[in-house]
Amino acid sequence: MGRRKRLPDDAEPITIYLTPEDQMILQTIRLRRKKRSAGRESPSEIVSDGLRTIFTDHEHLTHDRIAELLKVEDAETPTRKIKIFPKTP
């Protein structure tokens, strides 16, 4: 049996650069979560949790507002300006 998939299907890889101090902080959070069996201990999950905390606590945006920002309106089907010429014999 393989590992449980922990990332959503729409997750995309990105590159971030961390200082040694930042790496130590990330590793400490990971180990503390693992020790208390809190789950969400992968680096991606930890960074995601941190970004959500900043967004909600410091930028004062709710999860509903986040979903609203990501909502995509259905675009109307563009009308095509195609002129059809009759066939000439």
N, CA, C and O atoms as CSV, one atom per row, in Angstrom:
chain,resi,resn,atom,element,x,y,z
A,1,MET,N,N,0.839,-1.166,0.000
A,1,MET,CA,C,0.000,0.000,0.000
A,1,MET,C,C,0.896,1.245,0.000
A,1,MET,O,O,1.832,1.339,0.794
A,2,GLY,N,N,0.606,2.195,-0.891
A,2,GLY,CA,C,1.411,3.402,-1.014
A,2,GLY,C,C,1.002,4.472,-0.020
A,2,GLY,O,O,0.066,4.307,0.763
A,3,ARG,N,N,1.717,5.547,-0.078
A,3,ARG,CA,C,1.393,6.680,0.783
A,3,ARG,C,C,0.112,7.342,0.345
A,3,ARG,O,O,-0.214,7.359,-0.842
A,4,ARG,N,N,-0.610,7.884,1.292
A,4,ARG,CA,C,-1.829,8.619,1.015
A,4,ARG,C,C,-1.473,9.914,0.290
A,4,ARG,O,O,-0.543,10.621,0.681
A,5,LYS,N,N,-2.225,10.216,-0.771
A,5,LYS,CA,C,-1.986,11.450,-1.513
A,5,LYS,C,C,-2.422,12.625,-0.648
A,5,LYS,O,O,-3.542,12.648,-0.137
A,6,ARG,N,N,-1.527,13.606,-0.486
A,6,ARG,CA,C,-1.819,14.706,0.425
A,6,ARG,C,C,-2.001,16.038,-0.276
A,6,ARG,O,O,-2.451,17.003,0.343
A,7,LEU,N,N,-1.666,16.111,-1.540
A,7,LEU,CA,C,-1.800,17.373,-2.249
A,7,LEU,C,C,-3.021,17.327,-3.165
A,7,LEU,O,O,-3.317,16.288,-3.756
A,8,PRO,N,N,-3.725,18.442,-3.284
A,8,PRO,CA,C,-4.885,18.479,-4.176
A,8,PRO,C,C,-4.470,18.296,-5.634
A,8,PRO,O,O,-3.320,18.537,-6.001
A,9,ASP,N,N,-5.424,17.866,-6.455
A,9,ASP,CA,C,-5.147,17.636,-7.873
A,9,ASP,C,C,-4.717,18.905,-8.596
A,9,ASP,O,O,-3.951,18.840,-9.558
A,10,ASP,N,N,-5.206,20.070,-8.138
A,10,ASP,CA,C,-4.885,21.311,-8.834
A,10,ASP,C,C,-3.620,21.991,-8.299
A,10,ASP,O,O,-3.318,23.121,-8.681
A,11,ALA,N,N,-2.886,21.315,-7.423
A,11,ALA,CA,C,-1.635,21.874,-6.906
A,11,ALA,C,C,-0.575,21.852,-8.003
A,11,ALA,O,O,-0.447,20.876,-8.743
A,12,GLU,N,N,0.175,22.933,-8.094
A,12,GLU,CA,C,1.234,23.046,-9.099
A,12,GLU,C,C,2.572,23.250,-8.409
A,12,GLU,O,O,2.643,23.936,-7.390
A,13,PRO,N,N,3.638,22.662,-8.951
A,13,PRO,CA,C,4.949,22.851,-8.334
A,13,PRO,C,C,5.473,24.268,-8.570
A,13,PRO,O,O,5.300,24.841,-9.646
A,14,ILE,N,N,6.108,24.811,-7.553
A,14,ILE,CA,C,6.782,26.106,-7.674
A,14,ILE,C,C,8.141,25.969,-7.005
A,14,ILE,O,O,8.397,24.995,-6.298
A,15,THR,N,N,8.993,26.931,-7.226
A,15,THR,CA,C,10.313,26.919,-6.612
A,15,THR,C,C,10.397,28.063,-5.620
A,15,THR,O,O,10.072,29.204,-5.947
A,16,ILE,N,N,10.834,27.754,-4.406
A,16,ILE,CA,C,11.089,28.799,-3.420
A,16,ILE,C,C,12.512,28.604,-2.902
A,16,ILE,O,O,13.052,27.498,-2.925
A,17,TYR,N,N,13.085,29.662,-2.451
A,17,TYR,CA,C,14.430,29.618,-1.912
A,17,TYR,C,C,14.375,30.005,-0.446
A,17,TYR,O,O,13.794,31.029,-0.090
A,18,LEU,N,N,14.980,29.186,0.403
A,18,LEU,CA,C,14.971,29.420,1.835
A,18,LEU,C,C,16.391,29.567,2.352
A,18,LEU,O,O,17.312,28.879,1.912
A,19,THR,N,N,16.540,30.478,3.294
A,19,THR,CA,C,17.829,30.614,3.968
A,19,THR,C,C,18.005,29.419,4.897
A,19,THR,O,O,17.033,28.725,5.193
A,20,PRO,N,N,19.213,29.169,5.356
A,20,PRO,CA,C,19.401,28.073,6.321
A,20,PRO,C,C,18.508,28.245,7.560
A,20,PRO,O,O,18.006,27.261,8.102
A,21,GLU,N,N,18.314,29.479,8.000
A,21,GLU,CA,C,17.444,29.732,9.156
A,21,GLU,C,C,15.999,29.353,8.830
A,21,GLU,O,O,15.323,28.723,9.644
A,22,ASP,N,N,15.523,29.734,7.640
A,22,ASP,CA,C,14.165,29.388,7.225
A,22,ASP,C,C,13.995,27.870,7.112
A,22,ASP,O,O,12.957,27.324,7.484
A,23,GLN,N,N,15.021,27.199,6.597
A,23,GLN,CA,C,14.973,25.745,6.476
A,23,GLN,C,C,14.891,25.089,7.852
A,23,GLN,O,O,14.176,24.103,8.034
A,24,MET,N,N,15.623,25.639,8.818
A,24,MET,CA,C,15.587,25.112,10.180
A,24,MET,C,C,14.199,25.304,10.788
A,24,MET,O,O,13.700,24.419,11.483
A,25,ILE,N,N,13.575,26.452,10.532
A,25,ILE,CA,C,12.229,26.713,11.042
A,25,ILE,C,C,11.240,25.728,10.427
A,25,ILE,O,O,10.412,25.155,11.136
A,26,LEU,N,N,11.320,25.530,9.120
A,26,LEU,CA,C,10.431,24.601,8.430
A,26,LEU,C,C,10.614,23.181,8.977
A,26,LEU,O,O,9.633,22.482,9.229
A,27,GLN,N,N,11.859,22.758,9.158
A,27,GLN,CA,C,12.149,21.428,9.678
A,27,GLN,C,C,11.635,21.277,11.112
A,27,GLN,O,O,11.107,20.224,11.469
A,28,THR,N,N,11.784,22.316,11.931
A,28,THR,CA,C,11.306,22.269,13.312
A,28,THR,C,C,9.787,22.122,13.356
A,28,THR,O,O,9.260,21.322,14.129
A,29,ILE,N,N,9.089,22.890,12.529
A,29,ILE,CA,C,7.625,22.779,12.467
A,29,ILE,C,C,7.234,21.366,12.028
A,29,ILE,O,O,6.331,20.759,12.605
A,30,ARG,N,N,7.918,20.848,11.006
A,30,ARG,CA,C,7.614,19.497,10.498
A,30,ARG,C,C,7.795,18.453,11.593
A,30,ARG,O,O,6.928,17.602,11.793
A,31,LEU,N,N,8.918,18.518,12.301
A,31,LEU,CA,C,9.187,17.530,13.349
A,31,LEU,C,C,8.215,17.656,14.518
A,31,LEU,O,O,7.794,16.644,15.079
A,32,ARG,N,N,7.855,18.876,14.892
A,32,ARG,CA,C,6.899,19.068,15.985
A,32,ARG,C,C,5.527,18.529,15.613
A,32,ARG,O,O,4.865,17.897,16.437
A,33,ARG,N,N,5.092,18.772,14.376
A,33,ARG,CA,C,3.798,18.248,13.924
A,33,ARG,C,C,3.832,16.722,13.877
A,33,ARG,O,O,2.870,16.056,14.258
A,34,LYS,N,N,4.949,16.182,13.407
A,34,LYS,CA,C,5.086,14.726,13.314
A,34,LYS,C,C,5.055,14.099,14.709
A,34,LYS,O,O,4.416,13.068,14.914
A,35,LYS,N,N,5.747,14.723,15.668
A,35,LYS,CA,C,5.825,14.184,17.030
A,35,LYS,C,C,4.456,14.155,17.699
A,35,LYS,O,O,4.144,13.217,18.433
A,36,ARG,N,N,3.634,15.177,17.452
A,36,ARG,CA,C,2.307,15.198,18.069
A,36,ARG,C,C,1.232,14.597,17.161
A,36,ARG,O,O,0.040,14.693,17.450
A,37,SER,N,N,1.665,13.980,16.064
A,37,SER,CA,C,0.757,13.326,15.108
A,37,SER,C,C,-0.353,14.271,14.641
A,37,SER,O,O,-1.519,13.891,14.541
A,38,ALA,N,N,0.043,15.496,14.364
A,38,ALA,CA,C,-0.926,16.514,13.949
A,38,ALA,C,C,-1.257,16.409,12.468
A,38,ALA,O,O,-2.249,16.982,12.016
A,39,GLY,N,N,-0.445,15.686,11.706
A,39,GLY,CA,C,-0.661,15.630,10.266
A,39,GLY,C,C,-0.189,16.918,9.617
A,39,GLY,O,O,0.340,17.808,10.283
A,40,ARG,N,N,-0.387,17.005,8.320
A,40,ARG,CA,C,0.017,18.176,7.535
A,40,ARG,C,C,1.456,18.574,7.861
A,40,ARG,O,O,1.739,19.719,8.215
A,41,GLU,N,N,2.371,17.579,7.729
A,41,GLU,CA,C,3.759,17.840,8.094
A,41,GLU,C,C,4.701,17.951,6.907
A,41,GLU,O,O,5.906,18.123,7.097
A,42,SER,N,N,4.181,17.857,5.685
A,42,SER,CA,C,5.065,18.017,4.536
A,42,SER,C,C,5.399,19.500,4.361
A,42,SER,O,O,4.626,20.361,4.781
A,43,PRO,N,N,6.540,19.800,3.746
A,43,PRO,CA,C,6.894,21.209,3.536
A,43,PRO,C,C,5.809,21.975,2.776
A,43,PRO,O,O,5.534,23.132,3.095
A,44,SER,N,N,5.198,21.352,1.788
A,44,SER,CA,C,4.143,22.023,1.020
A,44,SER,C,C,2.956,22.387,1.917
A,44,SER,O,O,2.409,23.485,1.819
A,45,GLU,N,N,2.567,21.456,2.790
A,45,GLU,CA,C,1.438,21.709,3.680
A,45,GLU,C,C,1.763,22.782,4.714
A,45,GLU,O,O,0.912,23.605,5.050
A,46,ILE,N,N,2.981,22.771,5.211
A,46,ILE,CA,C,3.386,23.764,6.206
A,46,ILE,C,C,3.402,25.162,5.593
A,46,ILE,O,O,2.899,26.110,6.195
A,47,VAL,N,N,3.973,25.292,4.406
A,47,VAL,CA,C,4.014,26.592,3.727
A,47,VAL,C,C,2.592,27.045,3.395
A,47,VAL,O,O,2.259,28.219,3.560
A,48,SER,N,N,1.759,26.125,2.930
A,48,SER,CA,C,0.372,26.453,2.605
A,48,SER,C,C,-0.381,26.944,3.848
A,48,SER,O,O,-1.105,27.937,3.788
A,49,ASP,N,N,-0.204,26.244,4.969
A,49,ASP,CA,C,-0.847,26.666,6.216
A,49,ASP,C,C,-0.377,28.055,6.629
A,49,ASP,O,O,-1.173,28.883,7.071
A,50,GLY,N,N,0.920,28.303,6.484
A,50,GLY,CA,C,1.465,29.613,6.839
A,50,GLY,C,C,0.910,30.720,5.960
A,50,GLY,O,O,0.574,31.797,6.453
A,51,LEU,N,N,0.810,30.460,4.663
A,51,LEU,CA,C,0.263,31.471,3.747
A,51,LEU,C,C,-1.199,31.762,4.059
A,51,LEU,O,O,-1.633,32.913,4.024
A,52,ARG,N,N,-1.959,30.703,4.367
A,52,ARG,CA,C,-3.376,30.900,4.722
A,52,ARG,C,C,-3.505,31.708,6.012
A,52,ARG,O,O,-4.387,32.559,6.132
A,53,THR,N,N,-2.623,31.438,6.974
A,53,THR,CA,C,-2.655,32.183,8.235
A,53,THR,C,C,-2.369,33.656,7.988
A,53,THR,O,O,-3.059,34.521,8.528
A,54,ILE,N,N,-1.373,33.946,7.188
A,54,ILE,CA,C,-1.059,35.340,6.858
A,54,ILE,C,C,-2.240,35.987,6.156
A,54,ILE,O,O,-2.624,37.111,6.480
A,55,PHE,N,N,-2.811,35.283,5.206
A,55,PHE,CA,C,-3.913,35.834,4.410
A,55,PHE,C,C,-5.136,36.120,5.271
A,55,PHE,O,O,-5.766,37.168,5.125
A,56,THR,N,N,-5.476,35.199,6.168
A,56,THR,CA,C,-6.684,35.384,6.970
A,56,THR,C,C,-6.452,36.275,8.188
A,56,THR,O,O,-7.279,37.141,8.475
A,57,ASP,N,N,-5.349,36.085,8.910
A,57,ASP,CA,C,-5.117,36.827,10.149
A,57,ASP,C,C,-4.557,38.231,9.924
A,57,ASP,O,O,-4.936,39.173,10.619
A,58,HIS,N,N,-3.673,38.363,8.971
A,58,HIS,CA,C,-3.008,39.656,8.781
A,58,HIS,C,C,-3.618,40.485,7.664
A,58,HIS,O,O,-3.612,41.715,7.724
A,59,GLU,N,N,-4.138,39.827,6.659
A,59,GLU,CA,C,-4.790,40.544,5.560
A,59,GLU,C,C,-6.300,40.609,5.765
A,59,GLU,O,O,-7.007,41.249,4.988
A,60,HIS,N,N,-6.789,39.952,6.805
A,60,HIS,CA,C,-8.201,39.974,7.220
A,60,HIS,C,C,-9.154,39.523,6.117
A,60,HIS,O,O,-10.208,40.122,5.908
A,61,LEU,N,N,-8.773,38.472,5.424
A,61,LEU,CA,C,-9.640,37.902,4.393
A,61,LEU,C,C,-10.105,36.523,4.848
A,61,LEU,O,O,-9.307,35.725,5.338
A,62,THR,N,N,-11.388,36.248,4.687
A,62,THR,CA,C,-11.957,34.979,5.120
A,62,THR,C,C,-11.770,33.918,4.041
A,62,THR,O,O,-11.410,34.222,2.903
A,63,HIS,N,N,-12.021,32.670,4.422
A,63,HIS,CA,C,-11.947,31.573,3.451
A,63,HIS,C,C,-12.989,31.769,2.357
A,63,HIS,O,O,-12.751,31.413,1.203
A,64,ASP,N,N,-14.150,32.337,2.712
A,64,ASP,CA,C,-15.175,32.614,1.700
A,64,ASP,C,C,-14.678,33.649,0.697
A,64,ASP,O,O,-14.926,33.536,-0.503
A,65,ARG,N,N,-13.977,34.655,1.202
A,65,ARG,CA,C,-13.440,35.696,0.311
A,65,ARG,C,C,-12.363,35.113,-0.610
A,65,ARG,O,O,-12.263,35.497,-1.775
A,66,ILE,N,N,-11.568,34.197,-0.086
A,66,ILE,CA,C,-10.546,33.533,-0.906
A,66,ILE,C,C,-11.227,32.771,-2.033
A,66,ILE,O,O,-10.814,32.862,-3.189
A,67,ALA,N,N,-12.275,32.018,-1.694
A,67,ALA,CA,C,-13.014,31.261,-2.715
A,67,ALA,C,C,-13.630,32.205,-3.742
A,67,ALA,O,O,-13.668,31.897,-4.933
A,68,GLU,N,N,-14.109,33.350,-3.277
A,68,GLU,CA,C,-14.709,34.340,-4.184
A,68,GLU,C,C,-13.660,34.898,-5.151
A,68,GLU,O,O,-13.950,35.120,-6.327
A,69,LEU,N,N,-12.452,35.121,-4.656
A,69,LEU,CA,C,-11.377,35.634,-5.507
A,69,LEU,C,C,-10.988,34.622,-6.581
A,69,LEU,O,O,-10.565,35.001,-7.673
A,70,LEU,N,N,-11.129,33.348,-6.271
A,70,LEU,CA,C,-10.743,32.300,-7.213
A,70,LEU,C,C,-11.863,31.913,-8.166
A,70,LEU,O,O,-11.643,31.167,-9.120
A,71,LYS,N,N,-13.056,32.418,-7.909
A,71,LYS,CA,C,-14.200,32.055,-8.740
A,71,LYS,C,C,-14.016,32.606,-10.151
A,71,LYS,O,O,-13.603,33.749,-10.348
A,72,VAL,N,N,-14.333,31.765,-11.113
A,72,VAL,CA,C,-14.216,32.152,-12.511
A,72,VAL,C,C,-15.624,32.228,-13.090
A,72,VAL,O,O,-16.385,31.263,-13.035
A,73,GLU,N,N,-15.950,33.370,-13.637
A,73,GLU,CA,C,-17.253,33.537,-14.268
A,73,GLU,C,C,-17.244,32.829,-15.611
A,73,GLU,O,O,-16.242,32.842,-16.326
A,74,ASP,N,N,-18.361,32.216,-15.944
A,74,ASP,CA,C,-18.483,31.604,-17.263
A,74,ASP,C,C,-18.509,32.700,-18.303
A,74,ASP,O,O,-19.363,33.586,-18.279
A,75,ALA,N,N,-17.579,32.627,-19.195
A,75,ALA,CA,C,-17.512,33.632,-20.257
A,75,ALA,C,C,-18.576,33.326,-21.301
A,75,ALA,O,O,-18.821,32.168,-21.638
A,76,GLU,N,N,-19.193,34.369,-21.798
A,76,GLU,CA,C,-20.170,34.175,-22.851
A,76,GLU,C,C,-19.445,33.674,-24.098
A,76,GLU,O,O,-18.290,34.015,-24.353
A,77,THR,N,N,-20.149,32.872,-24.848
A,77,THR,CA,C,-19.572,32.391,-26.093
A,77,THR,C,C,-19.417,33.587,-27.022
A,77,THR,O,O,-20.395,34.270,-27.326
A,78,PRO,N,N,-18.212,33.837,-27.466
A,78,PRO,CA,C,-18.026,35.016,-28.319
A,78,PRO,C,C,-18.786,34.842,-29.636
A,78,PRO,O,O,-18.822,33.768,-30.235
A,79,THR,N,N,-19.378,35.933,-30.042
A,79,THR,CA,C,-20.072,35.877,-31.332
A,79,THR,C,C,-19.026,35.975,-32.423
A,79,THR,O,O,-18.123,36.810,-32.377
A,80,ARG,N,N,-19.165,35.126,-33.375
A,80,ARG,CA,C,-18.179,35.093,-34.447
A,80,ARG,C,C,-18.670,35.950,-35.599
A,80,ARG,O,O,-19.845,35.927,-35.964
A,81,LYS,N,N,-17.773,36.676,-36.137
A,81,LYS,CA,C,-18.106,37.524,-37.281
A,81,LYS,C,C,-17.638,36.814,-38.541
A,81,LYS,O,O,-16.659,37.196,-39.182
A,82,ILE,N,N,-18.370,35.783,-38.861
A,82,ILE,CA,C,-18.044,35.015,-40.054
A,82,ILE,C,C,-19.096,35.322,-41.104
A,82,ILE,O,O,-20.299,35.211,-40.867
A,83,LYS,N,N,-18.619,35.700,-42.236
A,83,LYS,CA,C,-19.530,35.997,-43.336
A,83,LYS,C,C,-19.480,34.821,-44.300
A,83,LYS,O,O,-18.413,34.423,-44.767
A,84,ILE,N,N,-20.636,34.284,-44.583
A,84,ILE,CA,C,-20.712,33.133,-45.476
A,84,ILE,C,C,-21.116,33.653,-46.847
A,84,ILE,O,O,-22.154,34.294,-47.008
A,85,PHE,N,N,-20.284,33.365,-47.816
A,85,PHE,CA,C,-20.569,33.774,-49.182
A,85,PHE,C,C,-21.253,32.637,-49.937
A,85,PHE,O,O,-20.840,31.484,-49.813
A,86,PRO,N,N,-22.274,32.936,-50.704
A,86,PRO,CA,C,-22.929,31.865,-51.455
A,86,PRO,C,C,-22.005,31.327,-52.534
A,86,PRO,O,O,-21.162,32.034,-53.086
A,87,LYS,N,N,-22.200,30.057,-52.806
A,87,LYS,CA,C,-21.369,29.423,-53.836
A,87,LYS,C,C,-21.805,29.972,-55.200
A,87,LYS,O,O,-22.999,30.078,-55.481
A,88,THR,N,N,-20.863,30.305,-56.011
A,88,THR,CA,C,-21.190,30.807,-57.360
A,88,THR,C,C,-20.882,29.695,-58.360
A,88,THR,O,O,-19.882,28.990,-58.227
A,89,PRO,N,N,-21.760,29.541,-59.373
A,89,PRO,CA,C,-21.517,28.470,-60.339
A,89,PRO,C,C,-20.370,28.746,-61.259
A,89,PRO,O,O,-20.058,27.923,-62.120
